[in-house]
């Protein structure tokens, strides 16, 4: 054999030397082999798959896709959230609590101009009736707010949109005829003014009225009235500017209002933050005994005078919405 043949053999790598470069092992398929005694073979451990390494560009694309999915999901949820909010607003405004804004000073100093009061509309559904000393919101019994509203300049589209939002309580209503006063007498009570000290008396008991506006007498107009059953005698705390029951004794009901016209009881001032507090009931009114029932229900007035002018009050917005928006509905003091 020549040297050329030996050279070729010399160029060959030894059998025990690994070949240069990466070694690729052939895939080995693991199969279970049944034992000679027929028993089950031992389980073959699974070989973990090699992790897939993604590049930076692929990770960015995945993040953008996930962000787009989240945005689409939020957009799909918006109509549902709006519908639920409108339903909750409508239910609360109709059955639970409503907010009213005070535009005039007829209830000062108890309630000041711009205050937002929470009105309980829930308890009347269970037969609760207003008591003496409570501050109540009620519908105009007729003739108290004549000519109070001006004509609207809104177009048909804007007017329709406002009507929808007003219906659910998210906008004030320009057509509501609501007032706010304090209950002085209920059915069967005799309310009279004035005694020798110039005080209002209830069933013959002179009243201590610490809620009156400073400098205001209990009444500059003398009167005496027996409140019919199912009706209320109401007065403002700022007696000199309040067009209350005293000034409507010539109307049907002789100045009293029907219990059925009461929207609810104002129980708290909710705005501004520095004036947040509950509206309590004076003991001087709540402690007076009921008058014995008899047939006398005819009121008598011993005075008269011009009716103070008050701006009309408008239905308020719902719940905590007054904390978000500055403009809300108003209650007529």
Beta strands, then each sheet from edge to edge (+ up, - down):
strand 1: 97-102
strand 2: 116-120
strand 3: 135-139
strand 4: 178-185
strand 5: 190-193
strand 6: 200-202
strand 7: 205-206
strand 8: 223-226
strand 9: 231-235
strand 10: 257-258
strand 11: 262-271
strand 12: 277-278
strand 13: 300-301
strand 14: 330-331
sheet 1: 10+ 9- 4+ 3- 11+ 2- 1+ 14+
sheet 2: 10+ 9- 4+ 3- 11+ 12-
sheet 3: 7+ 6- 5+ 8- 13+
end
